[in-house]
Amino acid sequence: MDRLTNTVRPYAWGSTTAIPELLGQEPTGEPQAELWMGAHPGAPSRIDRGAGLTALSDVIAADPEGELGAAAARRFGPRLPFLFKVLAAGSPLSLQVHPDLDQARAGFADEEERGVPLDAPHRNYKDVNHKPELICALTPFEGLCGFRAPDETAELVAALQVDSLKPFVDILHAHPESSALREVLTAVLSAEHDAMAETVEAAAHAAERLAALGGPHADAYAAYASLARHFPGDPGVIAAMLLNHVRLQPGEALYLGAGVPHAYLDGLGVEIMANSDNVLRCGLTPKHVDIPELLRVVRFEPGAPGVLRPEADAGEEEVYATPIDEFRLSRLVLAEGAAAHPLPAGGAQILLCTAGEVVLRALDDSAPELRLTRGQSAYAAAGERVAAVAAGPGGGTLFRATVAGAVSD
């Protein structure tokens, strides 16, 4: 077992208080958006096995089978296939989607052939991988996820009584629903800038009024008004109205597969994703929006978002079930005074304490105990047999990230 030394990413949308509070540190006044755990080359965690701090990515590259396990090394190569984060949104993130594997491979090859530099601001595909992700709330968490049923969106937009939005209301009542959603999103993102800016301003004033009146959509209207304050004139504010407005309670999660438009608005959560930097943006950002490529990747499939709640696995490990191979996220709520809980053996894993204190013990006595307080994390290589036990009053909570196909080699 190795204690992880991790990097905090200070993106502008980050909360100034949530991650410092989790770590038991004084806020600096600067935004702290993401705490990265893993081996992503952008900010790999570091471990110390006696020769000073070393990037986890270098440790894994030196012995992929020993660190990841044979099955994961064969399937994903000499790298940890997921990135684990604590995400703290103090203001909205961009509205975005991720490609599937075939789209990522084709898009990357095309941009390489056309000689688009990897660091070009208009580059869409930084690698050949997809980027499914899972966000699990640690506090009440607000976001946008997937398309709402168009008829419901038509009613929500009609209530704004904004003349320039009335044509969209009629389109949203049309069928098939996927074509209606495509037509509206295309029109919103392609609209003349000044005209759309006026529409966003009028919609924001109307949304504020409707939020103050209360009712079933009050939270959604309040969110749209807030988006307009953060991104004045941005067409993404209108695009956001097409999406489900979601509030997660602590312990609830959302899985976001390829082509699902989404944005996180506020709250603290743990996030796990496949290692990729492929993002296509729909708005709520000053960054490049490639409308033709975006429309090729978005899946215009309306429906209620699938909120995940952990399912008890063998040994009372609570699993967030997802349909992909790169990662598996589970949670252990450890009671005060309970016996040590053995964790499943298998591939490499990252263990994060989010409440109380947890002690990790090597079952073969090959390493000293490792005590984790809130916000601290540890890495266990493939085959290491570890048990967890609450170390203080009130118990402890441990999140466990590993590779889906490597629970047992």
N, C-alpha and C positions, 0 to 999 in steps of 0.2 A: 504494500500500500504506500502511496505517496501523497503527501499534502500538496495541493495545487496552489500556486501563486498565479493570480489571474489579472487580466487587464480590464479596466473600465473604459468604455468608449463614450466620449463626451459630445454626442450629437445634440444639435440645438433643440430637438423636441424632447429631450430627456427631462425627467423630474430632478429638481435640485435637492430633494430630501429623501426619496424612497429608498434608493440603494444605500446611502449613508446610514439611514435608520436600520436597514437590514443588517449591515455590517457592524453596527454599533460605533459609528464614526461621526464626527462633527461635520455637518455640511460645509462645503467651501463656498457656496453661492453659485457655483457653476453647474450646468446641467450634467447629470450622469445618467446616460441612457441605457447602456447595456454592459453587463458583466459577462465576459466571454470565458467559457470553460471548454477546453478541447485542444485540437491541433490544427485549427485553421491557420494558414500561413499569414493572414493579416494580423493576428494577435494570439499566437499560441500560448497556452498555459505553460508554466515552467515547474519542474520538479528538481529535487536535489537528492541524488543517490550517493552523496559523499564527495563529489567533485565540483560542487557549486551548482547554481541554478542552470538547468538545461532545458531548452524548448522541448515540449512533449512531442512535437512533430519530428524532431531529430531523433529522439529516443525510439519512436515507432519506426521510422525509416531505417534505423540500424538493425532492427530485429522484428520485422512485421509479423511473422508467425508467432514468435514468442510473446509479443505484446498484444496482438489482436486475436490470436487463435487462428488455426489453419483455415477454418471455414471462412471467416471474415476476410483473411488475407487473400484467399483465392477469389472470393466474390468481388472485393472492392479494391484490391491492390494494397500497396504499402502505406495506407493512410487511414486514419479514423474517419469513417464515412458520415459522421454527424457533427454538428456544432450545437452545444448546449449553452443556454444563456439565462441570465436574469434580465428581464426587460422592464424598464420603468418609463412609461409614457406620461409626460407632464403636459404635452400638447399633441395634436394629431400627427400621425405619420402619413406619408404619401399613400394615395390610393393606387394599388398595384396588383399585378398578377404574375404568376410564374409559369414557364413553359413545361411541357412534358418532355420525356427523354428524347423522343424523335425530333421534336421541335428544337430542342436545345442543340442537338447534334447538327441538324441541318442549318440552323441559324448561325452557329459558330463557324461551320465550314464556309458558309456564304460570306460572312464578314471577313474571314481570313483570306478567302480568294480575292475579295475586293480590296484587300490591304487596309482595312479599317484598324487603326492602332488600338491595342487593348485598353489603353487609358483615355481614348477619345470620349468626350462627353456624350456623343450620339451613339456610342456602341451599345447594343442591346445584350449581346451574348459574350460573357467573359470566360465561359468554360462550356463543356459538353454535357453537363449534368442537369438534372431537374432539381427542384427545390421544394418538395413537400414540407410542410411544417405543422407544428402543434403548439398552441399556446394554452397554458393552464394558469388560471387566476390564483394569485396569492392574496389579493385584496379584491373588492368589487372592481370589475374590469369592463370597460366599454369599448365596443368596436363596431365595424361594419363588415358583413360577410355574406357573399353570394347575393343573387338577385331575388328580390321580393316578387311575389306573384304580381304580374303587371296590372291586373284589375285593382288590386289593393293600392299599388303605387299611384294609379290614375286618380283614385279618390283622395289620397294624401296630397297630390300635387294640385288637384282641382280646388281644394280647400284654401290654397294660398291666394287664389284669385289674382294671379299675375297674367296679364294678357298674352305676353310672349311665350308663356308655358302652355297655353290652352291647346295649341296644335299637338303637343306631346300627349295630352290627355286622350285625345281621340285615337292616336296611334297605339297607345298602350291598351286600349280596349279591343284592338284588332287581333286576329289570329293568323298564323300560329304565333304563340307567345315569344318564341325565340327570335322570330323575324321582327316582331314589334320592339323587343329590347335592343336588338342590333341597330335598327333604324334610329331609335331615340338616342342611343349612346353615340352613334356616328354623327348625328346632327348636333348634339351638344358639344362634342369635342372639335367639330369642324366649323363651328359658328364664327362669324366675324367678331373680333376681340371686343370692340367697344360695345356692340350690341349685347354680347353675352355678359359683359361686366355690369351693364345696366340691369339685366335680368337677375343676376346674382344678388345685386343690391336690393332690388325689389322683393325677391324671394326671401332674403334674410330678414327684412323688416316684417314681412308677413309671418315668417316662422316664429319670430320673437313674440308677436301678438298671439299666435295660436298656442305657443308654449305656455304663456301666462294664463291662458284660459283653462288649461288642464285638459283632461280627456285622454283617450287611449293612445294617442300619438304625441303627447306632450313631450316626452323624453326625446323622441326623434326630431321634432321641430326644434327643441333646444339645441340638439347636436348640430343641426344644419346652420342655425344662427351662429353658433360658436365657430364652425368651419369657415363661415363667411368672414368672421372677424379675424381669423388667423390667415386666411387666404382671400383677400378682397378681390373680386372680379374673376376668380379662378373657375373655369368650367367644371372642375372636379366637384365643386359644391353641388351643382345640379346632378352630376353623375352619381354622387353619393345618395341622392334621393331614390335611386333605383334599387338600392341594396337593403338587405335586412339590417335593422339596428338591433344590436345584441348587447345584453348586460349579463355578464358571468358573475356568479358568486364564487367565493374561494373554494377551490377544489374542482370546479367545472372547467371544461376545456373545449377548444375548437380545433378540428383538424382541417387544414386547408390544402387541398390537392391542386393539381395543375389546372390553370385556366379560371380559377375562382377569384373574382375581384374582392379585395379586402383592404381594410385600414384599421389600425389600432388607434383609439382616441384618448384613452386615459386609464391608468391603473398599473399595478405591479403584477408580473407573472413570470413563470418559467417557460422558456421557449426552447424547442428542439427542432432541428431542421437538417435536411441533407446538406452536405458541404457544397454550396454553389453560390455564385454571386449574380445569377441571372434574374433580372427584374425588368418587367415592362410596366411603365407607369401610366396611370389613367388621369392624373391630376393631383391637386393639393400639393404641388411642388413646383419650384422654379426649374427643375431639371427637365431634360429632354423627354418629350412624349412622342413616340413614333406611332401615329394613329394607324396606318395600314398594318404594321406588324402586330400591334396590340389587338386589332380586330381579328387577326388570324389566330391569336392565342386564346383570347377570351372564350369561355364556354357559356353560351347564353341559355342556361338551364335554370329556370326559376324554381324556388323551393325554400322551405324553412331551413335554417342552418341546423346542422346536427350537433347539438351540444352534448359533449361526452362527459360522463361521470365514471369514476374509476370502478372497475369490476374486480372483485376479489379473486385472486389467483390462488394456486396451491400455496399454503403457508401464509395466507392472509396478505400477500403482496397485492396491492391494488393496481391494476393495469389499465392504461388508456389505450384501448385497442385501435390500431390503424392498419391500413392495407398495404404498407410498404416495408421494404427490407432494411433500409438504412438505419432505422432507429426504433427503439422501444422505450417508452417512458412508463415508469411505475412509481407508486408512492407507498411508503410504510409509515403508519401512524403508530408510534411506539409508546406503550403505556408505562407510566412510572412504576418501577418495581418489577416489571415483567422480565422473564428470562431473555437472554440474548437471542436474537432472531437471525438464523443462518440465511444468507442471501444465495440465490441460485448461482451455481458455478457456470462458467462459460467464457464468453469473450470479454474484451476490455469493457470497463464500466467507469462512469463518473458518478460520484455520490455527493449530493448537496443537502446540507442541513438548512431547513427553512424555519424551524421553530424549536425552541428548547435547546438542549444539548444532546449529542449522540456520540457514543464511543464505538469505534470500529475495531474489531479484534480479528486477527488472523487465526483461523481454526487450527492450523498446524503449528502455531506458536513460532512462525518464521519471522515475525516482525513485531515490534512493540505496538501497544495500543495507540490509536490515533483519535484524539478528541476533537470533535467539530462543534463549533458554536454557530449561531445563525449567520448565514451567508458564506460559511466556509465549506470547502469541497475537497474531495480526495479522488485519486485515480487508482484503480486496481487493474493490473494486467490480466490477460487471459489465464484462466486456471486458478487464480488466487481465490481461495475459499475464505470468505469474510462473514462475520456475524456483526449485527448492530444491536445496541442496547441503549435505552434512554439513560442519560447520565445525571439528570437533575429533576427537581420537582416539576410536576406538570407534564412530564413525558417529552417526546421529541418527534419531529417529522423529518423524514429523509426521502428525497427524490432520487430515483435510480435511473440513469440513462445508459443504455447499452445498445448493441446491434440486434435487430429483431431475430435474425436467424442464428444467433450465437448464444442463446440462453444456455445451451448445453451442447458442446462439441462431441 
